[in-house]
Amino acid sequence: MLNELDKELTNRGHRFVRYADDMVILCKSRRGAERVKESITHFIENKLFLKVNKEKTQVVYLSKIKFLVPYRSNSCIFWQNLTGKVLWQNL
């Protein structure tokens, strides 16, 4: 079911990382992130019929995210969760 969310985010042109039911959507500004949060929450609740935990859902700077660890290798940026599994690669 969350693959539909992945498709929606890809169609909208967002860069994002999802690990199970946790997700990070990268935005250029806080204002843009607030708009994306609102529209994606609406999509999840009204199209996928899933509940979004509003207490956990927040807009924060990337450096404040705890479940992802970025590292660089040549011209690539990899995102890993804290167990070391590679989640996403930006070429």
N, CA, C and O of each residue as an XYZ file, in Angstrom:
364
protein
N       0.814     -1.191      0.000
C       0.000      0.000      0.000
C       0.867      1.269      0.000
O       0.537      2.257     -0.656
N       1.977      1.226      0.743
C       2.833      2.403      0.778
C       3.574      2.629     -0.530
O       4.129      3.705     -0.752
N       3.587      1.620     -1.401
C       4.178      1.838     -2.716
C       3.389      2.890     -3.495
O       3.951      3.579     -4.346
N       2.086      3.019     -3.209
C       1.283      4.080     -3.836
C       1.770      5.457     -3.372
O       1.794      6.412     -4.149
N       2.145      5.541     -2.131
C       2.709      6.794     -1.611
C       4.045      7.083     -2.279
O       4.322      8.227     -2.639
N       4.871      6.066     -2.449
C       6.145      6.231     -3.152
C       5.920      6.764     -4.563
O       6.619      7.675     -5.009
N       4.945      6.194     -5.260
C       4.633      6.648     -6.624
C       4.156      8.094     -6.625
O       4.554      8.879     -7.485
N       3.307      8.448     -5.666
C       2.790      9.814     -5.582
C       3.921     10.812     -5.344
O       3.974     11.860     -5.989
N       4.808     10.494     -4.433
C       5.934     11.388     -4.148
C       6.864     11.512     -5.349
O       7.369     12.596     -5.642
N       7.087     10.397     -6.043
C       7.924     10.422     -7.241
C       7.272     11.264     -8.332
O       7.949     12.057     -8.986
N       5.965     11.102     -8.535
C       5.247     11.885     -9.538
C       5.284     13.373     -9.223
O       5.307     14.199    -10.135
N       5.289     13.721     -7.944
C       5.358     15.130     -7.539
C       6.780     15.682     -7.598
O       6.988     16.885     -7.435
N       7.753     14.812     -7.830
C       9.135     15.259     -7.950
C       9.866     15.421     -6.628
O      10.893     16.098     -6.574
N       9.360     14.816     -5.562
C      10.001     14.935     -4.250
C      11.120     13.919     -4.106
O      11.034     12.803     -4.619
N      12.166     14.317     -3.404
C      13.198     13.373     -2.985
C      12.805     12.888     -1.609
O      12.454     13.681     -0.735
N      12.865     11.594     -1.422
C      12.404     11.054     -0.149
C      13.117      9.743      0.160
O      13.697      9.102     -0.717
N      13.055      9.372      1.410
C      13.573      8.097      1.889
C      12.476      7.493      2.740
O      11.913      8.153      3.613
N      12.178      6.227      2.476
C      11.197      5.530      3.319
C      11.823      4.242      3.802
O      12.417      3.497      3.023
N      11.688      3.984      5.087
C      12.148      2.740      5.680
C      10.974      2.183      6.469
O      10.621      2.703      7.528
N      10.370      1.117      5.943
C       9.133      0.552      6.514
C       8.070      1.648      6.508
O       7.712      2.142      5.439
N       7.562      2.035      7.666
C       6.524      3.072      7.684
C       7.060      4.429      8.129
O       6.278      5.347      8.381
N       8.388      4.571      8.230
C       9.005      5.876      8.514
C       9.415      6.507      7.197
O       9.822      5.814      6.264
N       9.306      7.822      7.128
C       9.612      8.502      5.881
C      10.251      9.856      6.150
O       9.915     10.545      7.113
N      11.175     10.216      5.279
C      11.769     11.543      5.270
C      11.563     12.087      3.867
O      11.934     11.440      2.887
N      10.975     13.271      3.767
C      10.800     13.948      2.482
C      11.678     15.190      2.521
O      11.532     16.034      3.405
N      12.582     15.298      1.566
C      13.520     16.416      1.535
C      12.905     17.602      0.801
O      12.393     17.461     -0.310
N      12.961     18.765      1.431
C      12.406     19.989      0.855
C      13.439     21.103      0.946
O      14.371     21.028      1.748
N      13.275     22.134      0.125
C      14.240     23.225      0.094
C      14.004     24.270      1.175
O      14.938     24.960      1.582
N      12.779     24.393      1.639
C      12.483     25.410      2.651
C      11.518     24.857      3.688
O      10.812     23.878      3.447
N      11.504     25.499      4.834
C      10.593     25.088      5.899
C       9.142     25.287      5.456
O       8.285     24.443      5.720
N       8.877     26.395      4.788
C       7.520     26.674      4.309
C       7.060     25.612      3.310
O       5.927     25.135      3.370
N       7.953     25.253      2.396
C       7.637     24.195      1.443
C       7.408     22.863      2.137
O       6.525     22.096      1.753
N       8.209     22.594      3.160
C       8.064     21.344      3.909
C       6.721     21.296      4.628
O       6.092     20.240      4.693
N       6.281     22.417      5.162
C       4.973     22.464      5.833
C       3.854     22.176      4.835
O       2.904     21.460      5.152
N       3.967     22.734      3.632
C       2.950     22.486      2.593
C       2.944     21.021      2.179
O       1.882     20.417      2.030
N       4.132     20.451      1.994
C       4.229     19.040      1.613
C       3.668     18.161      2.720
O       2.945     17.203      2.447
N       3.992     18.473      3.950
C       3.473     17.705      5.087
C       1.951     17.694      5.084
O       1.327     16.651      5.282
N       1.366     18.848      4.861
C      -0.100     18.946      4.839
C      -0.704     18.159      3.685
O      -1.671     17.421      3.875
N      -0.142     18.312      2.488
C      -0.734     17.643      1.323
C      -0.504     16.128      1.354
O      -1.378     15.362      0.948
N       0.653     15.699      1.829
C       0.923     14.259      1.891
C       0.109     13.608      3.005
O      -0.354     12.477      2.851
N      -0.071     14.303      4.117
C      -0.941     13.792      5.185
C      -2.353     13.603      4.656
O      -3.001     12.596      4.942
N      -2.827     14.569      3.888
C      -4.155     14.470      3.275
C      -4.214     13.258      2.340
O      -5.186     12.504      2.365
N      -3.189     13.072      1.525
C      -3.136     11.930      0.611
C      -3.175     10.607      1.381
O      -3.941      9.708      1.036
N      -2.363     10.493      2.407
C      -2.276      9.249      3.182
C      -3.607      8.934      3.845
O      -4.057      7.789      3.828
N      -4.232      9.940      4.425
C      -5.470      9.698      5.173
C      -6.691      9.537      4.271
O      -7.581      8.744      4.581
N      -6.749     10.271      3.167
C      -7.951     10.254      2.334
C      -7.879      9.341      1.110
O      -8.914      8.923      0.592
N      -6.690      9.033      0.652
C      -6.556      8.136     -0.509
C      -6.139      6.726     -0.092
O      -6.611      5.739     -0.655
N      -5.252      6.641      0.898
C      -4.774      5.331      1.336
C      -5.521      4.825      2.567
O      -5.391      3.661      2.948
N      -6.298      5.702      3.179
C      -7.106      5.368      4.370
C      -6.240      4.854      5.524
O      -6.604      3.907      6.222
N      -5.091      5.499      5.703
C      -4.197      5.196      6.817
C      -4.198      6.382      7.771
O      -4.494      7.508      7.369
N      -3.870      6.132      9.022
C      -3.832      7.196     10.020
C      -2.398      7.687     10.171
O      -1.467      6.890     10.289
N      -2.230      9.007     10.167
C      -0.929      9.628     10.370
C      -0.840     10.062     11.833
O      -1.735     10.736     12.342
N       0.240      9.673     12.504
C       0.453     10.075     13.890
C       0.921     11.532     13.893
O       2.079     11.813     13.582
N       0.043     12.437     14.236
C       0.336     13.870     14.168
C       1.353     14.303     15.233
O       2.013     15.331     15.079
N       1.478     13.522     16.308
C       2.469     13.849     17.337
C       3.889     13.559     16.856
O       4.826     14.265     17.229
N       4.051     12.535     16.038
C       5.370     12.171     15.527
C       5.717     12.874     14.226
O       6.895     13.034     13.907
N       4.720     13.293     13.479
C       4.947     13.903     12.170
C       5.347     15.359     12.364
O       4.602     16.148     12.945
N       6.534     15.705     11.869
C       7.034     17.053     12.102
C       7.971     17.491     10.989
O       8.483     16.671     10.227
N       8.183     18.780     10.911
C       9.146     19.365      9.987
C      10.376     19.714     10.804
O      10.299     20.488     11.759
N      11.518     19.138     10.424
C      12.775     19.387     11.133
C      13.906     19.496     10.120
O      13.778     19.068      8.972
N      15.019     20.077     10.568
C      16.212     20.098      9.737
C      16.780     18.691      9.642
O      16.648     17.891     10.568
N      17.407     18.401      8.524
C      17.939     17.064      8.259
C      18.896     16.609      9.359
O      18.942     15.422      9.682
N      19.642     17.518      9.926
C      20.602     17.146     10.970
C      19.926     16.648     12.242
O      20.584     16.036     13.083
N      18.630     16.896     12.404
C      17.893     16.490     13.600
C      17.241     15.115     13.464
O      16.672     14.604     14.429
N      17.317     14.513     12.281
C      16.682     13.222     12.052
C      17.558     12.130     12.648
O      18.762     12.086     12.393
N      16.955     11.250     13.441
C      17.729     10.257     14.178
C      17.849      8.911     13.481
O      18.800      8.178     13.751
N      16.929      8.558     12.600
C      17.002      7.200     12.058
C      17.798      7.097     10.769
O      17.950      5.999     10.233
N      18.310      8.210     10.254
C      19.115      8.180      9.034
C      20.501      8.763      9.293
O      20.654      9.736     10.031
N      21.504      8.151      8.672
C      22.874      8.636      8.790
C      23.423      8.809      7.381
O      23.571      7.821      6.661
N      23.732     10.048      6.964
C      24.283     10.244      5.611
C      25.802     10.047      5.603
O      26.480     10.339      6.588
N      26.321      9.552      4.485
C      27.761      9.553      4.290
C      28.040      9.702      2.805
O      27.214      9.344      1.965
N      29.211     10.234      2.492
C      29.575     10.488      1.103
C      30.616      9.478      0.634
O      31.477      9.041      1.398
N      30.512      9.123     -0.633
C      31.497      8.270     -1.275
C      31.605      8.733     -2.723
O      30.660      8.581     -3.498
N      32.739      9.290     -3.084
C      32.942      9.889     -4.408
C      31.871     10.956     -4.644
O      31.783     11.912     -3.873
N      31.065     10.816     -5.684
C      30.040     11.812     -5.977
C      28.649     11.370     -5.518
O      27.648     11.962     -5.921
N      28.581     10.346     -4.689
C      27.296      9.803     -4.245
C      27.041     10.151     -2.787
O      27.972     10.296     -1.995
N      25.788     10.279     -2.454
C      25.384     10.405     -1.057
C      24.500      9.211     -0.750
O      23.509      8.972     -1.441
N      24.854      8.463      0.279
C      24.079      7.309      0.692
C      23.384      7.635      2.004
O      23.927      8.345      2.850
N      22.202      7.118      2.157
C      21.484      7.282      3.422
C      21.358      5.911      4.050
O      20.922      4.957      3.406
N      21.742      5.821      5.306
C      21.670      4.550      6.005
C      20.831      4.726      7.260
O      20.801      5.798      7.865
N      20.150      3.651      7.635
C      19.551      3.681      8.962
C      20.647      3.305      9.950
O      21.759      2.971      9.540
N      20.355      3.353     11.216
C      21.395      3.152     12.215
C      21.902      1.719     12.278
O      22.919      1.468     12.924
N      21.232      0.771     11.631
C      21.729     -0.601     11.580
C      22.708     -0.793     10.427
O      23.337     -1.847     10.328
N      22.850      0.198      9.557
C      23.818      0.127      8.471
C      23.251     -0.261      7.127
O      24.006     -0.330      6.158
N      21.957     -0.517      7.017
C      21.370     -0.890      5.738
C      21.235      0.351      4.846
O      20.674      1.361      5.272
N      21.744      0.281      3.617
C      21.643      1.403      2.690
C      20.220      1.541      2.225
O      19.616      0.582      1.746
N      19.675      2.747      2.367
C      18.277      2.983      2.025
C      18.118      3.702      0.693
O      17.166      3.444     -0.043
N      19.040      4.599      0.380
C      18.828      5.458     -0.780
C      20.155      5.973     -1.275
O      21.085      6.169     -0.493
N      20.246      6.189     -2.558
C      21.476      6.690     -3.136
C      21.129      7.808     -4.096
O      20.259      7.652     -4.953
N      21.791      8.911     -3.959
C      21.596     10.052     -4.846
C      22.831     10.194     -5.713
O      23.911     10.490     -5.200
N      22.697      9.990     -7.013
C      23.849     10.102     -7.905
C      23.964     11.486     -8.471
O      24.880     11.762     -9.245
